[in-house]
Amino acid sequence: MIDEKTELVINNCETEQREVWGSRFGYMMATLGMAIGLGAMWRFPYVVAMNGGGAFVFAYIIISLLIAVPGAIAEVSFGKWARTGPVDAFQKILGKGGKVIGSIVPLVPLGMNMYYLVIVGWVLAYIFFTITGSCMNTESVAFFAEFIGNRWGQFAWAMLALALTAIACLGGIKGGIEKICKYMLPLLYIILIVLLIRVLTLPGIVKGIEYYTIPDWKQLLKPELWVAALGMSLFAMGLGPAFLLTYGSYLPEKADCTLDILTVAIWNILGCLMSGFIIIPSVILYNLDLDTGPSLVFTVLPKVFKQMPGSSLTAFAFFVALFFAAYSSGIAIMEVPVTAIIDSLGWERKKTVLTISLITAIGIVPCVWSDTFLLKFDYITSNLGYTLATTLVIISLAWFYGAEKVREEWLNPTSEIKLGPWYDFLLKYITTPVLIYLLYEAIKAARNL
């Protein structure tokens, strides 16, 4: 029989032995990498193009600041307080029922990586294609169709992406994830800035900039634009499926969650905006089709790069930057189930990473060999599953544990920025209802799959 004092000693020992981030900068770069991912450089430009240009950008910034950022601050503080993965973390605040929720949440990122790494594989392939010049010398739509039609080739690139992701997770938080991200993310932003300057100096670019930056205010009256902006803000911030919880669980006790997440959010929004600036005005400049959806960067951008001076170098730089973003996010996606298993089952990291990698490799197979399956699985995990996980996290923190306790016990004691009761109101009466509505819309849309 273990008494309360003995249990407290055991818990303290576990806390002391838990790995922590080596530096604040390293943690923030890893978190930024998790957030920016394909959400900023791949998804953001085509979602902007499909939802009214500047009007969507305006809505995205508002939604990010009012809903995604407050929720992200709460989630990362939850991880810092719990100092464990999602399974045990939810049990700490919800009791035995919380263990069920905590077991469901990591399944979302586990599923996400099965299709996500296929896209990362495409990016790796296009880096190679820009070096050889093959994607620049052929009609881009036909080239992309031929590429994704080669199933074994796709699978090989996806396996390379999986291997690189597993290597980072094998190194652990400090020796793997932090070491990679603290160099890769600054380089990513340097490349983005160089590409941005290149695009903004193109003759005739003003028309494209106007489309991207000047809102058509009538578009803001469309509910679907705000729903799309909400989904984009959650996806871009990484709120929900325990990414922030997991990374937060490796923070030292005195970490300033509020200031850190605000800083990450600002840089993440800037990353999204820069990606849009690089892609959308240049596509409009050359009178190309913006409405190609997810394939925009693979089918339309090569056409854009062809018409620029130094086309191959520009294309290479863009796809390297896109890989940095995608890779850092893929690492975070894998780390969630890895941490969950290590903390709840006591497995060694090597065994856990290899097991998760094997499961992911099996899941990649249908995503590669069936385009229909890829699209449906993408929706189920990144829309329905993502929204469900986010809703469960916010309701658990805002209502069951208590938004006021989150603010007074987890955030304000170690933060330079003291949040007031308005934060509780935002979390409970703005964020929660909006997420429930978004979940309803996601379930309704899933019926049409």
matplotlib code that plots the C-alpha trace (Angstrom):
import matplotlib.pyplot as plt

x = [0.0, 1.5, 0.6, 0.1, 3.6, 5.3, 3.2, 4.2, 7.9, 7.5, 5.8, 8.5, 11.2, 9.4, 9.2, 12.9, 13.9, 11.8, 13.7, 13.3, 14.1, 17.7, 16.8, 13.9, 14.9, 15.1, 11.6, 10.1, 11.7, 10.4, 6.9, 7.1, 8.1, 5.2, 2.8, 4.0, 4.3, 2.4, -0.4, 1.4, 3.2, 1.1, -2.5, -2.7, -2.1, -4.7, -7.3, -6.8, -7.2, -10.5, -11.9, -11.7, -8.1, -7.6, -11.0, -9.9, -6.5, -8.3, -10.6, -7.8, -5.8, -8.8, -9.8, -6.2, -5.9, -9.3, -9.6, -6.5, -3.9, -5.9, -6.6, -3.0, -1.8, -4.2, -3.1, 0.7, 0.2, -1.8, 1.2, 3.7, 1.5, 0.9, 4.5, 3.3, 1.7, -2.0, -3.2, -2.1, -2.6, -6.3, -6.7, -5.2, -7.9, -10.9, -10.3, -10.7, -12.9, -10.1, -7.9, -10.3, -10.2, -6.4, -6.2, -8.4, -6.5, -3.1, -4.9, -5.5, -1.8, -1.0, -3.6, -2.5, 1.1, -0.1, -1.2, 1.0, 4.2, 3.0, 2.8, 6.2, 7.5, 6.2, 8.1, 11.3, 10.8, 10.3, 13.6, 15.3, 13.3, 14.4, 18.0, 17.6, 15.4, 12.8, 9.8, 10.9, 11.3, 7.9, 4.3, 3.7, 0.2, 1.2, 4.4, 2.6, 0.0, 2.8, 4.6, 1.6, 0.7, 4.0, 2.8, 6.1, 8.0, 5.6, 5.9, 9.7, 9.7, 7.1, 9.4, 12.3, 10.2, 9.2, 12.8, 14.0, 11.1, 11.8, 15.5, 14.6, 12.3, 14.8, 17.1, 14.6, 13.5, 16.8, 19.2, 16.9, 13.9, 15.4, 18.8, 17.2, 14.6, 16.8, 18.9, 16.2, 13.5, 15.8, 17.0, 13.4, 12.5, 15.7, 14.7, 11.1, 12.4, 14.7, 11.8, 9.5, 11.9, 12.3, 8.5, 7.9, 10.4, 8.8, 7.5, 3.7, 3.3, 1.0, -2.2, -1.5, -0.6, -3.9, -5.9, -4.0, -4.0, -7.1, -10.2, -13.5, -15.6, -18.7, -16.9, -16.8, -20.6, -20.2, -20.3, -18.3, -15.4, -15.2, -15.5, -12.6, -10.6, -11.3, -10.2, -7.1, -6.2, -6.5, -4.5, -1.8, -1.5, -1.4, -4.2, -6.0, -4.5, -2.0, 1.0, 1.2, 0.4, 3.2, 5.8, 4.6, 5.1, 8.9, 9.0, 10.7, 8.4, 9.2, 8.5, 6.4, 3.7, 1.8, 4.7, 6.2, 3.0, 2.3, 5.8, 5.3, 1.9, 3.2, 6.0, 3.6, 1.1, 4.0, 5.1, 1.6, 1.4, 4.8, 4.0, 0.8, 2.8, 5.2, 2.6, -0.6, 0.5, 3.0, 0.3, -2.0, 0.9, 1.3, -2.5, -2.4, -5.2, -5.5, -8.3, -6.3, -6.7, -4.1, -2.0, -1.3, 2.3, 3.1, 1.1, 1.0, 4.1, 6.6, 4.9, 5.4, 9.1, 9.7, 8.8, 11.2, 14.9, 16.9, 13.9, 15.6, 17.3, 14.1, 12.1, 14.8, 14.8, 11.0, 10.8, 13.7, 11.8, 8.6, 10.4, 11.8, 8.3, 6.8, 9.5, 9.4, 5.7, 5.9, 8.3, 5.8, 3.0, 5.0, 6.2, 2.6, 1.9, 5.5, 5.3, 1.8, 3.1, 6.4, 4.5, 1.5, 3.1, 6.7, 8.2, 11.7, 11.9, 13.6, 11.0, 8.2, 9.5, 10.0, 6.5, 4.9, 7.0, 5.8, 2.2, 2.6, 4.3, 1.4, -1.1, 0.9, 0.2, -3.5, -2.8, -0.3, -2.2, -5.7, -6.2, -9.8, -8.6, -6.0, -8.6, -11.1, -8.5, -7.2, -10.7, -11.4, -8.1, -7.2, -10.8, -13.2, -10.6, -8.6, -11.8, -13.0, -9.7, -9.5, -13.1, -12.3, -9.2, -10.8, -14.0, -11.9, -9.7, -12.3, -15.2, -14.2, -10.9, -11.9, -10.6, -10.1, -7.8, -5.9, -5.2, -4.5, -2.6, -0.9, -0.3, 0.0, 2.4, 5.2, 4.3, 5.4, 2.0, -0.8, -4.1, -7.4, -10.9, -11.5, -9.3, -11.8, -14.7, -12.9, -12.1, -15.5, -18.0, -16.3, -13.8, -15.9, -19.2, -17.3, -15.5, -18.8, -20.2, -17.2, -17.4, -21.1, -20.1, -17.3, -19.7, -22.3, -19.7, -18.4, -21.8, -21.1, -17.9]
y = [0.0, 3.4, 6.3, 9.9, 11.0, 8.1, 8.8, 12.4, 11.5, 9.1, 11.8, 14.4, 11.9, 11.3, 15.1, 15.6, 12.8, 14.0, 15.5, 19.2, 21.5, 22.7, 26.3, 28.7, 29.5, 25.8, 25.1, 28.1, 27.1, 23.5, 24.8, 27.3, 24.4, 22.3, 25.2, 26.5, 23.1, 22.5, 24.5, 27.8, 27.1, 24.5, 24.9, 28.7, 30.0, 27.7, 28.3, 32.1, 31.7, 29.8, 32.2, 35.7, 36.8, 39.7, 39.2, 35.7, 37.0, 39.6, 36.9, 34.5, 37.1, 38.0, 34.4, 33.5, 36.2, 35.7, 31.9, 29.9, 31.8, 31.8, 28.1, 27.4, 29.2, 27.0, 23.8, 24.3, 25.3, 22.1, 20.2, 22.1, 21.5, 17.8, 17.0, 13.9, 12.8, 13.2, 9.9, 10.6, 14.4, 14.1, 11.5, 14.1, 16.6, 14.4, 11.2, 7.7, 9.1, 11.4, 8.4, 7.5, 11.0, 11.1, 7.8, 9.1, 12.4, 10.9, 8.7, 11.9, 12.7, 9.0, 9.0, 12.4, 11.3, 8.4, 10.9, 13.9, 12.0, 11.3, 15.0, 15.5, 12.9, 14.9, 17.9, 15.9, 14.6, 18.1, 19.3, 16.5, 17.4, 21.1, 20.0, 17.8, 20.3, 17.7, 19.5, 22.8, 21.3, 19.6, 20.9, 21.1, 19.6, 16.6, 16.2, 16.1, 13.7, 11.4, 11.7, 10.7, 8.0, 6.3, 4.6, 2.9, 6.1, 7.9, 5.2, 5.4, 9.2, 8.8, 6.1, 8.5, 11.2, 8.7, 7.6, 11.2, 11.9, 8.8, 9.7, 13.1, 11.5, 8.8, 11.6, 12.8, 16.3, 17.9, 15.8, 15.3, 17.6, 20.8, 20.3, 20.1, 22.9, 25.6, 25.6, 24.7, 27.3, 30.4, 29.2, 28.7, 32.3, 33.6, 31.7, 33.1, 36.6, 36.2, 34.8, 37.5, 40.2, 38.4, 38.3, 41.9, 43.2, 41.6, 44.1, 44.3, 42.6, 45.3, 43.8, 40.5, 42.3, 44.3, 41.0, 39.5, 42.5, 44.6, 42.9, 42.7, 43.5, 41.9, 38.5, 38.9, 38.5, 34.8, 32.4, 29.8, 32.3, 32.5, 28.7, 28.3, 30.9, 29.2, 25.8, 27.4, 29.2, 26.0, 24.0, 26.6, 27.1, 23.3, 23.7, 20.5, 17.1, 17.4, 18.9, 21.8, 19.7, 17.3, 19.9, 21.8, 18.7, 19.1, 22.7, 23.7, 24.8, 28.5, 28.7, 31.7, 29.9, 33.1, 35.1, 32.1, 31.2, 34.8, 35.1, 31.8, 32.9, 36.2, 34.5, 31.8, 34.3, 36.1, 32.8, 32.3, 35.8, 35.7, 32.3, 33.9, 36.9, 34.7, 32.5, 34.4, 37.7, 35.9, 33.5, 36.4, 38.3, 35.5, 34.9, 31.4, 29.5, 30.0, 27.5, 24.3, 23.5, 21.4, 20.8, 24.5, 24.4, 21.4, 22.3, 26.1, 27.3, 25.5, 27.6, 30.7, 29.9, 29.1, 32.7, 34.2, 34.9, 32.2, 29.9, 26.7, 28.3, 30.0, 26.8, 24.9, 27.5, 27.4, 23.6, 23.5, 26.0, 24.0, 20.8, 22.5, 23.6, 20.2, 18.2, 20.1, 19.6, 15.9, 15.5, 17.0, 14.9, 11.7, 12.9, 13.0, 9.2, 8.5, 10.6, 9.2, 5.6, 6.3, 8.0, 5.7, 2.3, 3.0, 1.8, 2.9, 5.6, 3.5, 0.7, 3.3, 5.2, 2.0, 0.7, 4.0, 4.1, 0.6, 1.4, 4.7, 2.8, 0.4, 3.3, 5.1, 2.2, 2.9, 6.7, 6.2, 3.6, 5.3, 9.0, 8.7, 7.2, 9.9, 12.7, 11.0, 10.1, 13.7, 15.0, 12.5, 13.1, 16.8, 18.1, 15.9, 14.3, 17.5, 19.5, 16.8, 16.7, 20.5, 20.7, 18.0, 19.8, 23.2, 21.9, 19.9, 22.9, 25.7, 23.9, 20.8, 22.1, 25.7, 28.6, 30.7, 28.0, 27.7, 31.4, 31.8, 28.6, 27.7, 30.9, 34.1, 32.9, 32.5, 35.0, 38.5, 39.1, 38.8, 37.7, 39.0, 37.6, 38.4, 35.4, 33.1, 34.6, 34.1, 30.5, 29.6, 31.7, 32.4, 29.6, 26.7, 27.6, 28.3, 25.0, 23.1, 24.8, 23.9, 20.3, 20.2, 21.5, 18.9, 16.1, 17.3, 17.5, 14.0, 12.6, 13.5, 11.6]
z = [0.0, -1.1, 1.1, -0.1, 0.9, -0.9, -4.0, -3.9, -3.7, -6.6, -8.7, -7.8, -8.9, -12.2, -12.7, -12.0, -14.4, -17.2, -20.1, -20.6, -23.5, -23.6, -24.2, -24.5, -28.1, -29.0, -27.5, -29.4, -32.7, -32.3, -31.5, -34.4, -36.6, -35.4, -36.1, -39.4, -41.2, -44.4, -42.8, -43.7, -46.9, -48.5, -47.2, -46.4, -50.0, -51.7, -48.9, -49.3, -53.1, -52.6, -50.1, -51.3, -51.0, -48.7, -46.9, -45.8, -44.7, -42.5, -41.0, -40.4, -38.4, -36.3, -35.6, -34.8, -32.1, -30.6, -30.6, -31.7, -29.6, -26.3, -26.8, -27.6, -24.4, -22.3, -24.0, -23.6, -19.9, -19.4, -20.7, -18.5, -15.4, -16.1, -17.2, -19.0, -22.2, -23.1, -21.7, -18.1, -18.4, -19.1, -16.3, -13.9, -14.5, -15.4, -13.5, -15.0, -17.8, -18.8, -19.7, -22.4, -23.9, -23.5, -25.4, -28.3, -28.8, -29.9, -32.5, -34.5, -35.1, -35.6, -38.4, -39.7, -40.3, -42.6, -45.3, -44.2, -44.8, -48.3, -49.0, -47.3, -49.7, -52.6, -51.4, -51.1, -54.6, -56.0, -54.4, -56.4, -59.5, -59.3, -59.1, -62.2, -63.9, -64.8, -63.3, -65.0, -68.5, -68.7, -68.5, -64.8, -64.5, -66.7, -64.8, -61.4, -62.8, -64.0, -60.7, -58.5, -60.9, -60.1, -56.9, -56.0, -56.5, -54.2, -51.6, -51.7, -51.1, -48.3, -46.7, -46.9, -45.2, -42.5, -41.9, -41.5, -39.1, -37.0, -36.8, -35.2, -32.7, -31.8, -30.7, -28.1, -27.2, -26.7, -28.8, -31.7, -32.1, -30.6, -32.2, -35.7, -35.3, -33.8, -37.0, -39.5, -38.6, -38.8, -42.1, -43.3, -42.5, -44.2, -47.4, -47.1, -46.8, -49.8, -51.9, -50.7, -51.8, -55.1, -55.8, -54.6, -57.1, -60.1, -62.7, -62.6, -59.2, -57.8, -59.1, -57.3, -54.1, -54.2, -54.5, -51.5, -49.2, -49.9, -48.5, -50.4, -47.3, -48.8, -48.6, -44.8, -44.7, -45.9, -42.9, -44.9, -45.1, -41.3, -40.9, -43.4, -41.5, -38.2, -39.5, -41.0, -37.7, -35.7, -38.2, -38.5, -34.7, -34.0, -31.4, -30.4, -31.1, -28.2, -30.1, -27.7, -24.7, -25.6, -26.2, -23.1, -21.0, -21.5, -20.3, -17.1, -14.3, -14.6, -18.4, -19.5, -21.6, -22.4, -23.8, -25.5, -27.4, -28.3, -29.8, -31.7, -32.9, -34.3, -36.2, -37.4, -38.7, -40.4, -42.0, -43.3, -44.7, -46.3, -48.0, -49.3, -50.5, -52.3, -54.1, -54.7, -56.3, -58.5, -59.7, -60.5, -62.2, -64.7, -65.2, -63.9, -62.2, -58.4, -58.0, -58.2, -54.5, -52.7, -55.8, -56.2, -55.2, -57.4, -60.5, -60.7, -58.9, -61.4, -64.1, -62.1, -61.4, -65.1, -66.0, -63.4, -63.9, -62.1, -62.2, -61.1, -58.1, -57.0, -57.3, -55.4, -52.6, -52.3, -52.0, -49.5, -47.4, -47.8, -46.7, -43.6, -42.7, -43.4, -41.7, -38.5, -38.3, -39.2, -36.2, -33.9, -35.3, -34.6, -31.2, -29.8, -29.9, -29.0, -25.8, -25.0, -25.1, -23.3, -20.4, -20.2, -20.9, -19.8, -23.1, -24.2, -26.8, -29.4, -29.2, -29.3, -32.3, -34.3, -33.4, -34.4, -37.6, -38.5, -38.0, -40.0, -42.8, -43.0, -43.1, -45.8, -48.3, -48.9, -48.9, -51.8, -53.8, -53.6, -54.4, -53.1, -49.8, -49.4, -49.8, -47.5, -44.9, -45.0, -44.2, -41.5, -39.6, -40.3, -40.3, -38.4, -36.1, -35.6, -34.7, -32.3, -30.5, -30.2, -28.9, -26.3, -25.1, -24.7, -23.0, -20.6, -19.7, -19.8, -18.2, -16.3, -14.9, -15.1, -17.2, -14.1, -12.5, -15.8, -15.7, -12.0, -11.3, -14.6, -16.5, -14.4, -11.7, -14.2, -16.9, -17.6, -19.2, -16.6, -18.1, -16.7, -16.4, -20.0, -20.8, -19.0, -20.9, -24.2, -23.5, -22.2, -24.1, -27.4, -28.1, -26.9, -28.7, -31.9, -31.7, -31.1, -34.2, -36.3, -35.1, -36.1, -39.6, -39.9, -38.9, -41.4, -44.2, -43.3, -44.3, -47.9, -48.2]

ax = plt.figure().add_subplot(projection="3d")
ax.plot(x, y, z, "-o")
ax.set_aspect("equal")
plt.show()
